[in-house]
Amino acid sequence: MILLKRVSFLDKLMFTKHLAIMIKSGVPIFEAVESLAANSESEYFKFVLRDVLVGVENGKSLCDALKKYPKIFDDFYTSLIKVSEDSGTLEETLEFLSEQLAKDYALRKKIQGAMFYPAIIMATGVGIAGFISLFILPQLVGFFTSLDIELPLPTKILLFIANIMKDHGILIFGGGAVFFIFLRWFVNTKLFKPIWHKMLLRIPIFGKLLKYGQLARFCRNLATLVKSGVPIAEGLRTASNTMSNVVYRSYLLVVREDLLKGKSISISLQERKFSEIPPMLTKMIGVGEKTGNLEEVLLYLSEFYEQEVDDLAKNLTTMLEPILLVGIGGMVAFIALAIIGPIYKVTSNF
């Protein structure tokens, strides 16, 4: 029985890359998929690929067989496979698709890497604060209250926190955990998710990182689809499904509706004036539409925003490090002052 029914993005990327190489080398597609299934380290992915082979054996196209697993092979992936099967360019499309997936993977890693360091620092700070609050501060209450002196203000504040943690510490941390779980569920509800995703894009530094990541993905995926022969309206629908942020997903669907009514993408973007779409992107798309080089312009824009993500990711640690260190240093200094202050006051009386 397979417990973990999940396939990583890297598994899908490597499958596509190896499949392209094998087909290019003259290996029949059935044998290629069968071989990749046998060599997959993921038991669930083995099951999926073998089921895809069963579908192909029963007369389905590769696209239709892959569509059975939309969480692994999304609209973007299957749309390109369908076009390539119809045009007889499966080998070239798989090779091109593997390159685009590799770029998307690199982009995801840059964003995750940029957020990893601040997350570790904050998690460490919360962990230390929690340990001190639950196990150290309650032990200090009796000691400080037994001192027959006027306690310094930092010590009084620390004692106030210590008394709360001594009486209600477990309840506070337990309630915090429950609240965090509820909050994660709530921000993913259909009602609040668009609001939450819009708020994420407004966060200083991090919002810009997410914004550039979404723009790079949109431009690259739409360029890939158009270059492969997918109609632009269908390309916009498919590209919208690849957006992880529902704000951009809704923008693309609105633009698609305008396109079906006879407007160009650039005119739609100009009239709608979406707050998270830079004017430069609108102007560049307009140039691409007028010159008939839309896919080249979109690829240029994707590379531009990927570079912006790269630059921002490199500078993020440098920008945040002083803030995080000052915050944690301030917390440690406050606790040290609160503990050492009354001890120094007692010893100075002797």
C-alpha positions in Angstrom: 0.0 0.0 0.0 1.4 3.4 -1.0 1.0 5.9 1.9 2.6 9.0 0.4 0.7 9.9 -2.8 2.9 12.7 -3.8 5.3 13.3 -6.6 7.9 16.1 -6.3 8.5 18.7 -8.9 12.0 17.4 -9.3 10.7 13.9 -10.1 8.5 15.3 -12.9 11.4 17.4 -14.2 13.8 14.4 -14.3 11.1 12.2 -15.9 10.5 14.7 -18.7 14.2 15.3 -19.3 15.1 11.6 -19.4 12.0 10.8 -21.6 13.1 13.5 -24.1 16.6 12.0 -24.2 15.4 8.4 -24.7 12.9 9.3 -27.5 15.6 11.4 -29.2 17.9 8.3 -29.0 15.3 6.3 -30.9 13.7 4.4 -27.9 9.9 3.8 -28.5 7.8 5.9 -26.1 6.2 2.8 -24.5 9.6 1.3 -23.7 11.0 4.7 -22.5 8.1 5.3 -20.0 8.3 1.6 -18.9 12.1 2.0 -18.2 11.6 5.3 -16.3 8.8 3.8 -14.2 11.1 0.8 -13.2 13.9 3.2 -12.2 11.8 5.7 -10.3 12.7 6.0 -6.6 9.1 7.1 -5.8 6.8 4.2 -5.4 3.7 6.3 -6.2 5.3 7.7 -9.3 6.1 4.1 -10.4 2.4 3.4 -10.0 1.4 6.5 -11.9 3.7 5.8 -14.8 2.6 2.2 -15.1 -1.0 3.3 -15.1 -0.2 5.7 -17.8 1.3 2.8 -19.8 -1.9 0.8 -19.3 -3.9 3.8 -20.7 -1.6 4.0 -23.7 -1.9 0.2 -24.3 -5.7 0.6 -24.3 -5.6 3.1 -27.1 -5.4 6.5 -25.2 -3.0 9.2 -26.4 -0.1 10.0 -24.0 -1.8 13.3 -23.3 -5.1 11.7 -22.3 -3.3 9.1 -20.1 -1.4 11.8 -18.3 -4.6 13.9 -17.7 -5.7 11.2 -15.3 -3.2 12.7 -12.8 -3.8 16.5 -12.9 -2.0 17.1 -9.6 1.2 15.8 -11.2 0.8 16.6 -14.9 -1.1 20.0 -14.9 -2.8 21.8 -17.8 0.4 23.4 -18.9 2.2 20.0 -19.2 -0.7 18.1 -20.9 -1.5 21.0 -23.3 2.1 21.0 -24.7 2.0 17.2 -25.0 -1.3 17.3 -26.8 0.0 19.9 -29.3 3.2 17.9 -29.9 1.3 14.7 -30.5 -1.0 16.4 -33.0 1.9 18.0 -34.8 4.3 15.0 -34.5 6.9 17.1 -32.6 6.9 15.1 -29.3 10.6 14.8 -29.1 11.3 18.5 -29.6 8.5 19.5 -27.3 9.6 17.2 -24.4 13.1 18.7 -24.7 11.8 22.2 -24.7 9.4 21.4 -21.8 12.2 19.9 -19.7 14.2 23.2 -20.2 11.2 25.3 -19.1 10.5 23.0 -16.1 14.2 23.3 -15.1 13.9 27.1 -15.2 10.7 27.0 -13.1 12.5 24.7 -10.6 15.5 27.0 -10.4 13.1 30.0 -9.8 11.2 28.1 -7.0 14.5 27.3 -5.3 15.7 30.9 -5.5 12.5 32.1 -3.8 12.6 29.3 -1.2 16.3 29.9 -0.5 15.7 33.6 0.0 13.0 32.9 2.6 14.9 30.0 4.3 17.4 32.1 6.3 14.9 34.5 7.8 12.5 31.6 8.6 15.3 29.7 10.4 16.3 32.8 12.4 12.7 33.5 13.4 12.0 29.9 14.3 15.1 29.7 16.4 14.1 33.0 18.2 10.6 31.7 18.9 12.0 28.3 20.1 14.5 30.0 22.5 11.8 32.4 23.8 9.4 29.5 24.3 12.0 27.4 26.2 12.9 30.3 28.4 9.2 31.2 29.0 8.1 27.6 29.9 11.2 26.3 31.8 13.4 29.2 33.0 11.1 32.1 33.9 8.8 30.2 36.2 11.9 29.1 38.3 12.9 32.8 38.7 9.6 34.0 40.2 10.2 32.7 43.7 13.8 33.9 43.7 13.1 37.5 42.7 10.0 37.9 44.9 12.1 36.8 47.9 14.5 39.7 47.4 13.8 42.5 49.8 14.6 45.3 47.3 12.9 47.5 44.8 13.1 45.6 41.5 14.2 47.3 38.3 11.5 47.9 35.6 12.9 45.2 33.2 12.8 42.7 36.1 9.2 43.6 36.9 8.2 43.2 33.3 10.0 39.8 33.2 8.3 38.7 36.5 4.9 39.7 35.1 5.6 37.5 32.0 7.0 34.7 34.2 3.9 34.6 36.4 1.6 34.4 33.3 3.8 31.6 31.9 3.9 29.8 35.2 0.1 29.8 35.6 -1.0 29.6 31.9 2.1 28.7 29.8 0.9 25.4 28.5 -2.5 26.8 27.7 -0.9 29.8 25.9 1.3 27.7 23.7 -1.4 25.1 23.1 -3.9 27.8 22.2 -1.2 29.4 19.9 -0.7 26.1 18.1 -4.5 25.7 17.6 -4.8 29.3 16.4 -2.0 28.8 13.9 -3.7 25.6 12.5 -7.0 27.5 12.3 -5.4 30.4 10.6 -3.8 28.2 8.0 -7.2 26.7 7.2 -8.9 30.0 7.2 -6.5 31.8 4.8 -7.0 28.9 2.3 -10.8 29.2 2.3 -12.4 30.4 -0.9 -13.6 33.6 0.8 -10.4 34.8 2.4 -7.7 33.3 0.1 -7.8 36.2 -2.5 -7.5 38.7 0.3 -4.6 36.8 1.9 -2.7 36.4 -1.4 -3.1 40.1 -2.1 -1.8 40.9 1.4 1.2 38.7 0.7 2.1 40.7 -2.4 2.1 43.9 -0.3 4.6 42.7 2.3 7.8 44.7 2.0 10.7 42.8 0.2 8.9 39.4 0.4 5.9 40.7 -1.6 8.2 41.9 -4.4 9.9 38.6 -4.4 6.6 36.7 -4.8 5.4 39.2 -7.4 8.5 38.9 -9.6 8.3 35.1 -9.3 4.6 35.0 -10.5 5.4 37.4 -13.4 8.3 35.3 -14.5 6.2 32.2 -14.4 3.4 33.8 -16.3 5.6 35.2 -19.1 7.6 32.0 -19.5 4.6 29.6 -19.5 2.5 31.7 -21.9 5.5 32.1 -24.2 6.1 28.3 -24.2 2.4 27.6 -24.9 2.3 30.2 -27.8 5.5 28.9 -29.3 4.2 25.4 -29.2 1.1 26.4 -31.2 -1.5 26.7 -28.4 -4.1 29.5 -29.2 -3.5 32.6 -27.0 -6.9 32.4 -25.3 -6.3 28.8 -24.4 -2.7 29.7 -23.4 -4.0 32.3 -21.0 -6.4 29.8 -19.4 -3.6 27.2 -19.0 -1.1 29.8 -17.8 -3.6 31.0 -15.1 -3.8 27.5 -13.7 0.0 27.5 -13.2 -0.1 30.6 -11.0 0.2 29.8 -7.3 -1.2 33.2 -6.4 -4.9 33.5 -7.0 -4.7 37.3 -7.6 -2.7 36.7 -10.8 -4.8 33.7 -11.6 -7.9 35.9 -11.6 -6.1 38.7 -13.6 -5.3 36.2 -16.4 -8.8 34.9 -16.6 -10.2 38.4 -16.9 -7.7 39.2 -19.7 -8.8 36.0 -21.4 -12.4 37.1 -21.3 -11.4 40.4 -22.9 -9.4 38.6 -25.5 -12.4 36.5 -26.5 -14.4 39.8 -26.9 -11.8 41.0 -29.5 -9.4 43.0 -27.3 -5.6 42.4 -27.3 -3.8 41.4 -24.1 -2.1 44.8 -23.9 -5.3 46.8 -24.3 -7.0 44.7 -21.7 -4.1 45.3 -19.2 -4.2 49.0 -20.0 -7.9 49.3 -19.4 -8.1 47.1 -16.3 -5.0 48.7 -14.7 -4.3 45.8 -12.4 -2.3 47.0 -9.4 0.1 44.0 -9.5 0.9 44.2 -13.2 3.8 46.7 -14.0 3.2 49.2 -16.8 6.5 48.1 -18.4 5.1 44.5 -18.9 1.9 45.9 -20.5 4.0 48.1 -22.9 6.3 45.3 -23.8 3.5 42.9 -24.5 1.9 45.6 -26.7 5.1 45.9 -28.7 5.2 42.1 -29.1 1.6 42.0 -30.3 2.2 44.8 -32.9 5.4 43.3 -34.3 4.2 39.7 -34.2 7.0 38.7 -31.8 4.9 38.1 -28.7 6.6 34.9 -27.7 10.1 36.4 -27.9 9.0 39.4 -25.9 7.4 37.2 -23.3 10.6 35.1 -23.0 12.6 38.3 -22.6 10.3 39.4 -19.9 10.5 36.0 -18.1 14.3 36.3 -18.1 14.1 39.9 -16.9 11.9 39.0 -13.9 13.9 35.8 -13.1 17.0 38.1 -12.9 15.1 40.4 -10.6 14.2 37.5 -8.4 17.9 36.4 -8.4 19.1 39.9 -7.5 16.5 40.3 -4.8 17.2 36.9 -3.3 20.9 37.6 -3.1 20.3 41.0 -1.4 17.6 39.7 0.9 19.9 38.1 3.5 22.1 41.2 3.6 19.0 43.5 4.1 17.3 41.4 6.8 20.3 40.1 8.7 20.9 43.4 10.7 17.1 43.6 11.6 16.9 40.0 12.7 20.2 40.2 14.7 19.1 43.4 16.4 15.7 41.9 17.3 17.2 38.7 18.8 20.1 40.6 20.4 17.6 43.1 22.0 15.5 40.2 23.4 18.6 38.5 24.9 19.9 41.8 26.3 16.6 42.6 27.9 16.4 39.1 29.6 20.1 39.5 30.8 19.4 43.0 32.2 16.3 41.8 34.0 18.1 38.9 35.6 21.5 40.6 36.4 20.0 44.0 37.5 18.5 42.8 40.9 21.4 40.5 41.6 23.8 43.4 41.1 21.6 45.6 43.3 21.7 43.0 46.2 25.5 42.5 46.0 26.1 46.2 46.0 24.4 46.5 49.4 27.1 44.3 51.0 
